[in-house]
Amino acid sequence: QVQLVESGGGLVQPGGSLRLTCTASGSDFIIYTAVWYRQAPGKQRELGARFTSGSNTNYADSVKGRFTISRDNTKNTVYLQMNSLNPEATAVYYCHAAPLGINYWGQGAPVTVSS
């Protein structure tokens, strides 16, 4: 029933910005538990940003100060604003949620940071 659809990936130059979108259907709970992961080529998947309780947020050290997670409750949508991008941010970004303990993943949004 639950589906996560991602959009907004692409190619960006170093120092540029992108905004990823993750839209959920089937459960309002998803927007409160959504997490952004990323997986760089040849690397393990790592946590990027997430909501904790309420509107509190948590970020990986590698993206602090540059990435911002936000949401639109009306649209059941979660965003990841990525600023000051560097080549190390090149990865496939995944939106994840686990309502009632069941894992759901977005299809992945490739992001390439290159000049």
Biopython code that builds the backbone (N, CA, C, O; Angstrom):
import numpy as np
from Bio.PDB.StructureBuilder import StructureBuilder

atoms = [
    (1, "GLN", "N", (0.824, -1.207, 0.000)),
    (1, "GLN", "CA", (0.000, 0.000, 0.000)),
    (1, "GLN", "C", (0.856, 1.253, 0.000)),
    (1, "GLN", "O", (0.521, 2.232, -0.668)),
    (2, "VAL", "N", (1.949, 1.236, 0.736)),
    (2, "VAL", "CA", (2.810, 2.401, 0.853)),
    (2, "VAL", "C", (3.786, 2.437, -0.313)),
    (2, "VAL", "O", (4.412, 1.431, -0.644)),
    (3, "GLN", "N", (3.907, 3.597, -0.925)),
    (3, "GLN", "CA", (4.850, 3.816, -2.002)),
    (3, "GLN", "C", (5.606, 5.116, -1.765)),
    (3, "GLN", "O", (5.026, 6.118, -1.347)),
    (4, "LEU", "N", (6.905, 5.087, -2.036)),
    (4, "LEU", "CA", (7.747, 6.265, -1.947)),
    (4, "LEU", "C", (8.298, 6.558, -3.332)),
    (4, "LEU", "O", (8.937, 5.702, -3.944)),
    (5, "VAL", "N", (8.054, 7.754, -3.822)),
    (5, "VAL", "CA", (8.491, 8.158, -5.146)),
    (5, "VAL", "C", (9.438, 9.331, -5.008)),
    (5, "VAL", "O", (9.075, 10.364, -4.444)),
    (6, "GLU", "N", (10.661, 9.179, -5.524)),
    (6, "GLU", "CA", (11.679, 10.201, -5.420)),
    (6, "GLU", "C", (11.852, 10.939, -6.741)),
    (6, "GLU", "O", (11.593, 10.394, -7.814)),
    (7, "SER", "N", (12.293, 12.180, -6.643)),
    (7, "SER", "CA", (12.615, 12.979, -7.809)),
    (7, "SER", "C", (13.611, 14.055, -7.406)),
    (7, "SER", "O", (13.804, 14.314, -6.218)),
    (8, "GLY", "N", (14.242, 14.679, -8.390)),
    (8, "GLY", "CA", (15.118, 15.810, -8.136)),
    (8, "GLY", "C", (16.599, 15.543, -8.295)),
    (8, "GLY", "O", (17.398, 16.474, -8.190)),
    (9, "GLY", "N", (16.993, 14.307, -8.545)),
    (9, "GLY", "CA", (18.400, 14.015, -8.742)),
    (9, "GLY", "C", (18.892, 14.533, -10.079)),
    (9, "GLY", "O", (18.107, 14.955, -10.927)),
    (10, "GLY", "N", (20.210, 14.495, -10.253)),
    (10, "GLY", "CA", (20.786, 14.947, -11.502)),
    (10, "GLY", "C", (22.243, 15.305, -11.360)),
    (10, "GLY", "O", (22.897, 14.941, -10.383)),
    (11, "LEU", "N", (22.746, 16.023, -12.348)),
    (11, "LEU", "CA", (24.132, 16.465, -12.397)),
    (11, "LEU", "C", (24.226, 17.905, -11.933)),
    (11, "LEU", "O", (23.443, 18.755, -12.357)),
    (12, "VAL", "N", (25.184, 18.176, -11.062)),
    (12, "VAL", "CA", (25.375, 19.526, -10.546)),
    (12, "VAL", "C", (26.868, 19.790, -10.394)),
    (12, "VAL", "O", (27.639, 18.874, -10.108)),
    (13, "GLN", "N", (27.271, 21.031, -10.583)),
    (13, "GLN", "CA", (28.667, 21.410, -10.427)),
    (13, "GLN", "C", (29.025, 21.572, -8.956)),
    (13, "GLN", "O", (28.153, 21.857, -8.135)),
    (14, "PRO", "N", (30.296, 21.395, -8.614)),
    (14, "PRO", "CA", (30.709, 21.616, -7.230)),
    (14, "PRO", "C", (30.297, 22.998, -6.739)),
    (14, "PRO", "O", (30.440, 23.990, -7.453)),
    (15, "GLY", "N", (29.789, 23.050, -5.521)),
    (15, "GLY", "CA", (29.285, 24.286, -4.959)),
    (15, "GLY", "C", (27.831, 24.562, -5.257)),
    (15, "GLY", "O", (27.248, 25.487, -4.691)),
    (16, "GLY", "N", (27.236, 23.782, -6.131)),
    (16, "GLY", "CA", (25.854, 23.971, -6.500)),
    (16, "GLY", "C", (24.890, 23.339, -5.515)),
    (16, "GLY", "O", (25.290, 22.821, -4.473)),
    (17, "SER", "N", (23.607, 23.393, -5.867)),
    (17, "SER", "CA", (22.554, 22.915, -4.986)),
    (17, "SER", "C", (21.551, 22.067, -5.750)),
    (17, "SER", "O", (21.347, 22.247, -6.950)),
    (18, "LEU", "N", (20.934, 21.146, -5.037)),
    (18, "LEU", "CA", (19.835, 20.342, -5.537)),
    (18, "LEU", "C", (18.835, 20.135, -4.413)),
    (18, "LEU", "O", (19.191, 20.187, -3.236)),
    (19, "ARG", "N", (17.581, 19.899, -4.782)),
    (19, "ARG", "CA", (16.572, 19.536, -3.806)),
    (19, "ARG", "C", (15.909, 18.238, -4.230)),
    (19, "ARG", "O", (15.315, 18.153, -5.305)),
    (20, "LEU", "N", (16.014, 17.232, -3.380)),
    (20, "LEU", "CA", (15.372, 15.953, -3.614)),
    (20, "LEU", "C", (13.993, 15.944, -2.977)),
    (20, "LEU", "O", (13.767, 16.556, -1.933)),
    (21, "THR", "N", (13.082, 15.241, -3.623)),
    (21, "THR", "CA", (11.714, 15.136, -3.149)),
    (21, "THR", "C", (11.337, 13.670, -2.987)),
    (21, "THR", "O", (11.667, 12.836, -3.830)),
    (22, "CYS", "N", (10.652, 13.370, -1.909)),
    (22, "CYS", "CA", (10.146, 12.025, -1.650)),
    (22, "CYS", "C", (8.680, 12.154, -1.274)),
    (22, "CYS", "O", (8.350, 12.719, -0.231)),
    (23, "THR", "N", (7.810, 11.636, -2.110)),
    (23, "THR", "CA", (6.377, 11.721, -1.889)),
    (23, "THR", "C", (5.834, 10.356, -1.505)),
    (23, "THR", "O", (6.078, 9.365, -2.193)),
    (24, "ALA", "N", (5.101, 10.311, -0.410)),
    (24, "ALA", "CA", (4.569, 9.064, 0.117)),
    (24, "ALA", "C", (3.072, 8.981, -0.109)),
    (24, "ALA", "O", (2.361, 9.984, -0.045)),
    (25, "SER", "N", (2.610, 7.782, -0.371)),
    (25, "SER", "CA", (1.187, 7.509, -0.479)),
    (25, "SER", "C", (0.842, 6.321, 0.401)),
    (25, "SER", "O", (1.652, 5.410, 0.575)),
    (26, "GLY", "N", (-0.363, 6.334, 0.956)),
    (26, "GLY", "CA", (-0.835, 5.202, 1.721)),
    (26, "GLY", "C", (-0.684, 5.307, 3.225)),
    (26, "GLY", "O", (-1.276, 4.522, 3.966)),
    (27, "SER", "N", (0.111, 6.279, 3.688)),
    (27, "SER", "CA", (0.320, 6.415, 5.128)),
    (27, "SER", "C", (0.850, 7.799, 5.462)),
    (27, "SER", "O", (1.885, 8.214, 4.940)),
    (28, "ASP", "N", (0.153, 8.506, 6.319)),
    (28, "ASP", "CA", (0.644, 9.795, 6.807)),
    (28, "ASP", "C", (1.813, 9.633, 7.751)),
    (28, "ASP", "O", (2.573, 10.578, 7.962)),
    (29, "PHE", "N", (1.971, 8.460, 8.319)),
    (29, "PHE", "CA", (3.044, 8.198, 9.261)),
    (29, "PHE", "C", (4.412, 8.316, 8.613)),
    (29, "PHE", "O", (5.390, 8.631, 9.292)),
    (30, "ILE", "N", (4.498, 8.073, 7.329)),
    (30, "ILE", "CA", (5.776, 8.074, 6.625)),
    (30, "ILE", "C", (6.500, 9.402, 6.736)),
    (30, "ILE", "O", (7.717, 9.425, 6.924)),
    (31, "ILE", "N", (5.782, 10.503, 6.624)),
    (31, "ILE", "CA", (6.428, 11.805, 6.612)),
    (31, "ILE", "C", (7.065, 12.153, 7.945)),
    (31, "ILE", "O", (7.903, 13.053, 8.007)),
    (32, "TYR", "N", (6.693, 11.472, 8.999)),
    (32, "TYR", "CA", (7.275, 11.719, 10.311)),
    (32, "TYR", "C", (8.453, 10.807, 10.620)),
    (32, "TYR", "O", (9.213, 11.076, 11.549)),
    (33, "THR", "N", (8.613, 9.753, 9.871)),
    (33, "THR", "CA", (9.677, 8.790, 10.116)),
    (33, "THR", "C", (10.665, 8.681, 8.960)),
    (33, "THR", "O", (11.581, 7.861, 9.018)),
    (34, "ALA", "N", (10.505, 9.468, 7.936)),
    (34, "ALA", "CA", (11.323, 9.345, 6.740)),
    (34, "ALA", "C", (12.791, 9.659, 7.029)),
    (34, "ALA", "O", (13.117, 10.531, 7.834)),
    (35, "VAL", "N", (13.652, 8.924, 6.352)),
    (35, "VAL", "CA", (15.094, 9.068, 6.483)),
    (35, "VAL", "C", (15.701, 9.128, 5.091)),
    (35, "VAL", "O", (15.291, 8.387, 4.198)),
    (36, "TRP", "N", (16.663, 9.997, 4.907)),
    (36, "TRP", "CA", (17.431, 10.049, 3.672)),
    (36, "TRP", "C", (18.757, 9.334, 3.855)),
    (36, "TRP", "O", (19.568, 9.720, 4.697)),
    (37, "TYR", "N", (18.973, 8.296, 3.067)),
    (37, "TYR", "CA", (20.238, 7.591, 2.993)),
    (37, "TYR", "C", (20.923, 7.920, 1.675)),
    (37, "TYR", "O", (20.304, 8.448, 0.751)),
    (38, "ARG", "N", (22.200, 7.601, 1.604)),
    (38, "ARG", "CA", (22.902, 7.689, 0.336)),
    (38, "ARG", "C", (23.929, 6.574, 0.236)),
    (38, "ARG", "O", (24.458, 6.101, 1.242)),
    (39, "GLN", "N", (24.198, 6.168, -0.984)),
    (39, "GLN", "CA", (25.179, 5.134, -1.243)),
    (39, "GLN", "C", (26.066, 5.581, -2.396)),
    (39, "GLN", "O", (25.618, 5.681, -3.538)),
    (40, "ALA", "N", (27.325, 5.847, -2.085)),
    (40, "ALA", "CA", (28.290, 6.242, -3.093)),
    (40, "ALA", "C", (28.806, 5.002, -3.811)),
    (40, "ALA", "O", (28.729, 3.899, -3.269)),
    (41, "PRO", "N", (29.330, 5.165, -5.019)),
    (41, "PRO", "CA", (29.866, 4.013, -5.757)),
    (41, "PRO", "C", (30.926, 3.271, -4.959)),
    (41, "PRO", "O", (31.894, 3.869, -4.489)),
    (42, "GLY", "N", (30.738, 1.970, -4.811)),
    (42, "GLY", "CA", (31.691, 1.146, -4.099)),
    (42, "GLY", "C", (31.672, 1.302, -2.591)),
    (42, "GLY", "O", (32.523, 0.734, -1.908)),
    (43, "LYS", "N", (30.732, 2.049, -2.058)),
    (43, "LYS", "CA", (30.658, 2.298, -0.621)),
    (43, "LYS", "C", (29.366, 1.736, -0.036)),
    (43, "LYS", "O", (28.411, 1.448, -0.757)),
    (44, "GLN", "N", (29.361, 1.588, 1.285)),
    (44, "GLN", "CA", (28.165, 1.150, 1.970)),
    (44, "GLN", "C", (27.165, 2.291, 2.087)),
    (44, "GLN", "O", (27.534, 3.465, 2.066)),
    (45, "ARG", "N", (25.899, 1.929, 2.210)),
    (45, "ARG", "CA", (24.869, 2.921, 2.416)),
    (45, "ARG", "C", (25.053, 3.586, 3.775)),
    (45, "ARG", "O", (25.356, 2.915, 4.762)),
    (46, "GLU", "N", (24.870, 4.899, 3.827)),
    (46, "GLU", "CA", (25.040, 5.634, 5.060)),
    (46, "GLU", "C", (23.850, 6.554, 5.296)),
    (46, "GLU", "O", (23.167, 6.970, 4.360)),
    (47, "LEU", "N", (23.622, 6.856, 6.553)),
    (47, "LEU", "CA", (22.565, 7.780, 6.930)),
    (47, "LEU", "C", (22.961, 9.201, 6.569)),
    (47, "LEU", "O", (24.085, 9.624, 6.838)),
    (48, "GLY", "N", (22.039, 9.939, 5.958)),
    (48, "GLY", "CA", (22.299, 11.327, 5.627)),
    (48, "GLY", "C", (21.564, 12.291, 6.533)),
    (48, "GLY", "O", (22.182, 13.126, 7.194)),
    (49, "ALA", "N", (20.242, 12.178, 6.566)),
    (49, "ALA", "CA", (19.424, 13.087, 7.363)),
    (49, "ALA", "C", (18.117, 12.410, 7.723)),
    (49, "ALA", "O", (17.635, 11.541, 6.996)),
    (50, "ARG", "N", (17.544, 12.810, 8.850)),
    (50, "ARG", "CA", (16.291, 12.217, 9.283)),
    (50, "ARG", "C", (15.577, 13.137, 10.248)),
    (50, "ARG", "O", (16.178, 14.034, 10.839)),
    (51, "PHE", "N", (14.292, 12.903, 10.398)),
    (51, "PHE", "CA", (13.517, 13.509, 11.463)),
    (51, "PHE", "C", (13.576, 12.622, 12.690)),
    (51, "PHE", "O", (13.561, 11.396, 12.588)),
    (52, "THR", "N", (13.642, 13.252, 13.845)),
    (52, "THR", "CA", (13.479, 12.528, 15.096)),
    (52, "THR", "C", (12.077, 12.838, 15.613)),
    (52, "THR", "O", (11.113, 12.700, 14.860)),
    (53, "SER", "N", (11.931, 13.247, 16.862)),
    (53, "SER", "CA", (10.613, 13.578, 17.394)),
    (53, "SER", "C", (10.192, 14.968, 16.947)),
    (53, "SER", "O", (11.014, 15.878, 16.839)),
    (54, "GLY", "N", (8.906, 15.118, 16.692)),
    (54, "GLY", "CA", (8.384, 16.402, 16.271)),
    (54, "GLY", "C", (9.059, 16.897, 15.006)),
    (54, "GLY", "O", (9.120, 16.184, 14.004)),
    (55, "SER", "N", (9.563, 18.113, 15.055)),
    (55, "SER", "CA", (10.281, 18.689, 13.926)),
    (55, "SER", "C", (11.787, 18.656, 14.110)),
    (55, "SER", "O", (12.518, 19.263, 13.328)),
    (56, "ASN", "N", (12.258, 17.961, 15.126)),
    (56, "ASN", "CA", (13.695, 17.845, 15.337)),
    (56, "ASN", "C", (14.330, 17.018, 14.233)),
    (56, "ASN", "O", (13.699, 16.131, 13.658)),
    (57, "THR", "N", (15.582, 17.323, 13.948)),
    (57, "THR", "CA", (16.286, 16.660, 12.860)),
    (57, "THR", "C", (17.645, 16.175, 13.326)),
    (57, "THR", "O", (18.174, 16.628, 14.341)),
    (58, "ASN", "N", (18.197, 15.246, 12.566)),
    (58, "ASN", "CA", (19.510, 14.702, 12.837)),
    (58, "ASN", "C", (20.239, 14.525, 11.517)),
    (58, "ASN", "O", (19.650, 14.082, 10.531)),
    (59, "TYR", "N", (21.529, 14.874, 11.497)),
    (59, "TYR", "CA", (22.316, 14.821, 10.275)),
    (59, "TYR", "C", (23.621, 14.087, 10.509)),
    (59, "TYR", "O", (24.195, 14.126, 11.598)),
    (60, "ALA", "N", (24.074, 13.420, 9.465)),
    (60, "ALA", "CA", (25.404, 12.851, 9.499)),
    (60, "ALA", "C", (26.439, 13.971, 9.524)),
    (60, "ALA", "O", (26.210, 15.052, 8.981)),
    (61, "ASP", "N", (27.572, 13.705, 10.156)),
    (61, "ASP", "CA", (28.616, 14.717, 10.244)),
    (61, "ASP", "C", (29.063, 15.202, 8.866)),
    (61, "ASP", "O", (29.443, 16.362, 8.707)),
    (62, "SER", "N", (29.017, 14.330, 7.891)),
    (62, "SER", "CA", (29.501, 14.664, 6.568)),
    (62, "SER", "C", (28.634, 15.683, 5.841)),
    (62, "SER", "O", (29.082, 16.285, 4.865)),
    (63, "VAL", "N", (27.395, 15.889, 6.302)),
    (63, "VAL", "CA", (26.487, 16.799, 5.609)),
    (63, "VAL", "C", (25.997, 17.936, 6.493)),
    (63, "VAL", "O", (25.251, 18.795, 6.023)),
    (64, "LYS", "N", (26.392, 17.962, 7.746)),
    (64, "LYS", "CA", (25.941, 19.014, 8.654)),
    (64, "LYS", "C", (26.316, 20.393, 8.135)),
    (64, "LYS", "O", (27.436, 20.627, 7.681)),
    (65, "GLY", "N", (25.351, 21.296, 8.213)),
    (65, "GLY", "CA", (25.569, 22.655, 7.755)),
    (65, "GLY", "C", (25.329, 22.860, 6.281)),
    (65, "GLY", "O", (25.290, 24.001, 5.821)),
    (66, "ARG", "N", (25.166, 21.785, 5.521)),
    (66, "ARG", "CA", (24.977, 21.891, 4.081)),
    (66, "ARG", "C", (23.664, 21.286, 3.611)),
    (66, "ARG", "O", (23.096, 21.750, 2.622)),
    (67, "PHE", "N", (23.167, 20.257, 4.299)),
    (67, "PHE", "CA", (21.924, 19.594, 3.932)),
    (67, "PHE", "C", (20.841, 19.955, 4.932)),
    (67, "PHE", "O", (21.115, 20.135, 6.119)),
    (68, "THR", "N", (19.608, 20.062, 4.448)),
    (68, "THR", "CA", (18.468, 20.353, 5.295)),
    (68, "THR", "C", (17.301, 19.457, 4.917)),
    (68, "THR", "O", (16.895, 19.416, 3.756)),
    (69, "ILE", "N", (16.762, 18.740, 5.894)),
    (69, "ILE", "CA", (15.583, 17.921, 5.671)),
    (69, "ILE", "C", (14.351, 18.711, 6.106)),
    (69, "ILE", "O", (14.372, 19.375, 7.143)),
    (70, "SER", "N", (13.291, 18.644, 5.327)),
    (70, "SER", "CA", (12.055, 19.339, 5.638)),
    (70, "SER", "C", (10.886, 18.523, 5.113)),
    (70, "SER", "O", (11.082, 17.512, 4.438)),
    (71, "ARG", "N", (9.676, 18.956, 5.420)),
    (71, "ARG", "CA", (8.499, 18.213, 4.991)),
    (71, "ARG", "C", (7.312, 19.129, 4.814)),
    (71, "ARG", "O", (7.243, 20.219, 5.382)),
    (72, "ASP", "N", (6.378, 18.654, 4.007)),
    (72, "ASP", "CA", (5.093, 19.298, 3.798)),
    (72, "ASP", "C", (4.036, 18.269, 4.172)),
    (72, "ASP", "O", (3.776, 17.339, 3.408)),
    (73, "ASN", "N", (3.430, 18.426, 5.329)),
    (73, "ASN", "CA", (2.486, 17.441, 5.832)),
    (73, "ASN", "C", (1.263, 17.298, 4.921)),
    (73, "ASN", "O", (0.740, 16.197, 4.744)),
    (74, "THR", "N", (0.816, 18.407, 4.349)),
    (74, "THR", "CA", (-0.352, 18.368, 3.488)),
    (74, "THR", "C", (-0.120, 17.492, 2.267)),
    (74, "THR", "O", (-1.030, 16.799, 1.812)),
    (75, "LYS", "N", (1.097, 17.524, 1.737)),
    (75, "LYS", "CA", (1.426, 16.775, 0.536)),
    (75, "LYS", "C", (2.072, 15.424, 0.817)),
    (75, "LYS", "O", (2.416, 14.699, -0.117)),
    (76, "ASN", "N", (2.242, 15.078, 2.092)),
    (76, "ASN", "CA", (2.932, 13.840, 2.465)),
    (76, "ASN", "C", (4.279, 13.742, 1.750)),
    (76, "ASN", "O", (4.626, 12.703, 1.187)),
    (77, "THR", "N", (5.014, 14.821, 1.784)),
    (77, "THR", "CA", (6.255, 14.931, 1.039)),
    (77, "THR", "C", (7.401, 15.343, 1.954)),
    (77, "THR", "O", (7.246, 16.197, 2.827)),
    (78, "VAL", "N", (8.541, 14.724, 1.738)),
    (78, "VAL", "CA", (9.764, 15.045, 2.451)),
    (78, "VAL", "C", (10.788, 15.545, 1.445)),
    (78, "VAL", "O", (10.882, 15.025, 0.333)),
    (79, "TYR", "N", (11.548, 16.549, 1.836)),
    (79, "TYR", "CA", (12.549, 17.149, 0.964)),
    (79, "TYR", "C", (13.933, 17.025, 1.584)),
    (79, "TYR", "O", (14.089, 16.931, 2.802)),
    (80, "LEU", "N", (14.915, 17.027, 0.721)),
    (80, "LEU", "CA", (16.299, 17.134, 1.149)),
    (80, "LEU", "C", (16.955, 18.229, 0.316)),
    (80, "LEU", "O", (17.253, 18.036, -0.862)),
    (81, "GLN", "N", (17.176, 19.378, 0.945)),
    (81, "GLN", "CA", (17.868, 20.480, 0.294)),
    (81, "GLN", "C", (19.359, 20.293, 0.488)),
    (81, "GLN", "O", (19.835, 20.203, 1.620)),
    (82, "MET", "N", (20.098, 20.235, -0.605)),
    (82, "MET", "CA", (21.522, 19.980, -0.576)),
    (82, "MET", "C", (22.246, 21.192, -1.150)),
    (82, "MET", "O", (22.102, 21.507, -2.332)),
    (83, "ASN", "N", (23.015, 21.863, -0.319)),
    (83, "ASN", "CA", (23.771, 23.033, -0.717)),
    (83, "ASN", "C", (25.266, 22.765, -0.600)),
    (83, "ASN", "O", (25.694, 21.814, 0.054)),
    (84, "SER", "N", (26.043, 23.613, -1.239)),
    (84, "SER", "CA", (27.503, 23.517, -1.197)),
    (84, "SER", "C", (27.975, 22.110, -1.516)),
    (84, "SER", "O", (28.811, 21.549, -0.806)),
    (85, "LEU", "N", (27.444, 21.552, -2.569)),
    (85, "LEU", "CA", (27.749, 20.174, -2.920)),
    (85, "LEU", "C", (29.196, 20.028, -3.372)),
    (85, "LEU", "O", (29.737, 20.890, -4.066)),
    (86, "ASN", "N", (29.805, 18.935, -2.971)),
    (86, "ASN", "CA", (31.154, 18.595, -3.378)),
    (86, "ASN", "C", (31.141, 17.221, -4.039)),
    (86, "ASN", "O", (30.145, 16.504, -3.940)),
    (87, "PRO", "N", (32.219, 16.841, -4.706)),
    (87, "PRO", "CA", (32.235, 15.546, -5.401)),
    (87, "PRO", "C", (31.978, 14.360, -4.481)),
    (87, "PRO", "O", (31.482, 13.329, -4.935)),
    (88, "GLU", "N", (32.304, 14.482, -3.203)),
    (88, "GLU", "CA", (32.062, 13.396, -2.259)),
    (88, "GLU", "C", (30.581, 13.128, -2.052)),
    (88, "GLU", "O", (30.214, 12.079, -1.523)),
    (89, "ALA", "N", (29.730, 14.051, -2.457)),
    (89, "ALA", "CA", (28.289, 13.863, -2.335)),
    (89, "ALA", "C", (27.711, 13.034, -3.473)),
    (89, "ALA", "O", (26.519, 12.725, -3.466)),
    (90, "THR", "N", (28.527, 12.673, -4.443)),
    (90, "THR", "CA", (28.060, 11.843, -5.548)),
    (90, "THR", "C", (27.613, 10.487, -5.017)),
    (90, "THR", "O", (28.404, 9.753, -4.425)),
    (91, "ALA", "N", (26.352, 10.161, -5.230)),
    (91, "ALA", "CA", (25.778, 8.938, -4.682)),
    (91, "ALA", "C", (24.356, 8.800, -5.188)),
    (91, "ALA", "O", (23.802, 9.710, -5.804)),
    (92, "VAL", "N", (23.784, 7.650, -4.917)),
    (92, "VAL", "CA", (22.357, 7.453, -5.097)),
    (92, "VAL", "C", (21.689, 7.698, -3.753)),
    (92, "VAL", "O", (22.051, 7.083, -2.750)),
    (93, "TYR", "N", (20.727, 8.587, -3.738)),
    (93, "TYR", "CA", (20.054, 8.966, -2.507)),
    (93, "TYR", "C", (18.707, 8.261, -2.419)),
    (93, "TYR", "O", (17.924, 8.266, -3.369)),
    (94, "TYR", "N", (18.451, 7.657, -1.263)),
    (94, "TYR", "CA", (17.251, 6.870, -1.049)),
    (94, "TYR", "C", (16.427, 7.436, 0.091)),
    (94, "TYR", "O", (16.952, 7.757, 1.157)),
    (95, "CYS", "N", (15.147, 7.553, -0.144)),
    (95, "CYS", "CA", (14.187, 7.879, 0.899)),
    (95, "CYS", "C", (13.685, 6.583, 1.511)),
    (95, "CYS", "O", (13.339, 5.646, 0.791)),
    (96, "HIS", "N", (13.644, 6.525, 2.833)),
    (96, "HIS", "CA", (13.237, 5.317, 3.532)),
    (96, "HIS", "C", (12.261, 5.647, 4.649)),
    (96, "HIS", "O", (12.374, 6.681, 5.308)),
    (97, "ALA", "N", (11.302, 4.754, 4.851)),
    (97, "ALA", "CA", (10.379, 4.868, 5.964)),
    (97, "ALA", "C", (9.992, 3.480, 6.425)),
    (97, "ALA", "O", (10.032, 2.527, 5.646)),
    (98, "ALA", "N", (9.617, 3.363, 7.683)),
    (98, "ALA", "CA", (9.256, 2.066, 8.254)),
    (98, "ALA", "C", (8.005, 2.186, 9.111)),
    (98, "ALA", "O", (8.074, 1.974, 10.321)),
    (99, "PRO", "N", (6.872, 2.517, 8.519)),
    (99, "PRO", "CA", (5.639, 2.587, 9.293)),
    (99, "PRO", "C", (5.232, 1.210, 9.791)),
    (99, "PRO", "O", (5.222, 0.240, 9.034)),
    (100, "LEU", "N", (4.897, 1.136, 11.069)),
    (100, "LEU", "CA", (4.479, -0.112, 11.704)),
    (100, "LEU", "C", (5.519, -1.217, 11.534)),
    (100, "LEU", "O", (5.171, -2.398, 11.516)),
    (101, "GLY", "N", (6.767, -0.848, 11.411)),
    (101, "GLY", "CA", (7.845, -1.807, 11.345)),
    (101, "GLY", "C", (8.107, -2.409, 9.979)),
    (101, "GLY", "O", (8.974, -3.274, 9.862)),
    (102, "ILE", "N", (7.402, -1.995, 8.949)),
    (102, "ILE", "CA", (7.604, -2.487, 7.593)),
    (102, "ILE", "C", (8.464, -1.490, 6.817)),
    (102, "ILE", "O", (8.170, -0.294, 6.797)),
    (103, "ASN", "N", (9.518, -1.980, 6.184)),
    (103, "ASN", "CA", (10.461, -1.128, 5.481)),
    (103, "ASN", "C", (9.994, -0.803, 4.072)),
    (103, "ASN", "O", (9.593, -1.688, 3.316)),
    (104, "TYR", "N", (10.052, 0.475, 3.730)),
    (104, "TYR", "CA", (9.744, 0.938, 2.385)),
    (104, "TYR", "C", (10.873, 1.835, 1.907)),
    (104, "TYR", "O", (11.424, 2.627, 2.671)),
    (105, "TRP", "N", (11.207, 1.698, 0.627)),
    (105, "TRP", "CA", (12.294, 2.457, 0.022)),
    (105, "TRP", "C", (11.831, 3.157, -1.233)),
    (105, "TRP", "O", (11.034, 2.616, -2.000)),
    (106, "GLY", "N", (12.333, 4.366, -1.445)),
    (106, "GLY", "CA", (12.176, 5.008, -2.725)),
    (106, "GLY", "C", (13.042, 4.313, -3.763)),
    (106, "GLY", "O", (13.877, 3.472, -3.429)),
    (107, "GLN", "N", (12.837, 4.673, -5.023)),
    (107, "GLN", "CA", (13.554, 3.999, -6.098)),
    (107, "GLN", "C", (14.998, 4.451, -6.225)),
    (107, "GLN", "O", (15.778, 3.819, -6.937)),
    (108, "GLY", "N", (15.369, 5.522, -5.555)),
    (108, "GLY", "CA", (16.711, 6.065, -5.620)),
    (108, "GLY", "C", (16.804, 7.239, -6.565)),
    (108, "GLY", "O", (16.251, 7.211, -7.665)),
    (109, "ALA", "N", (17.507, 8.273, -6.133)),
    (109, "ALA", "CA", (17.731, 9.470, -6.943)),
    (109, "ALA", "C", (19.235, 9.658, -7.116)),
    (109, "ALA", "O", (19.916, 10.041, -6.164)),
    (110, "PRO", "N", (19.766, 9.399, -8.303)),
    (110, "PRO", "CA", (21.209, 9.578, -8.525)),
    (110, "PRO", "C", (21.598, 11.050, -8.515)),
    (110, "PRO", "O", (20.948, 11.882, -9.148)),
    (111, "VAL", "N", (22.657, 11.356, -7.796)),
    (111, "VAL", "CA", (23.215, 12.702, -7.745)),
    (111, "VAL", "C", (24.688, 12.614, -8.112)),
    (111, "VAL", "O", (25.447, 11.859, -7.506)),
    (112, "THR", "N", (25.079, 13.389, -9.104)),
    (112, "THR", "CA", (26.469, 13.438, -9.528)),
    (112, "THR", "C", (26.968, 14.865, -9.406)),
    (112, "THR", "O", (26.392, 15.786, -9.985)),
    (113, "VAL", "N", (28.037, 15.043, -8.651)),
    (113, "VAL", "CA", (28.652, 16.357, -8.464)),
    (113, "VAL", "C", (29.978, 16.347, -9.205)),
    (113, "VAL", "O", (30.921, 15.667, -8.800)),
    (114, "SER", "N", (30.044, 17.095, -10.279)),
    (114, "SER", "CA", (31.229, 17.078, -11.125)),
    (114, "SER", "C", (31.293, 18.351, -11.947)),
    (114, "SER", "O", (30.267, 18.919, -12.323)),
    (115, "SER", "N", (32.516, 18.791, -12.220)),
    (115, "SER", "CA", (32.722, 19.935, -13.091)),
    (115, "SER", "C", (32.909, 19.512, -14.530)),
    (115, "SER", "O", (33.095, 20.360, -15.403)),
]
sb = StructureBuilder()
sb.init_structure("model")
sb.init_model(0)
sb.init_chain("A")
sb.init_seg("    ")
for serial, (resi, resn, name, xyz) in enumerate(atoms, 1):
    if name == "N":
        sb.init_residue(resn, " ", resi, " ")
    sb.init_atom(name, np.array(xyz, "f"), 0.0, 1.0, " ", f" {name:<3s}", serial, name[0])
structure = sb.get_structure()
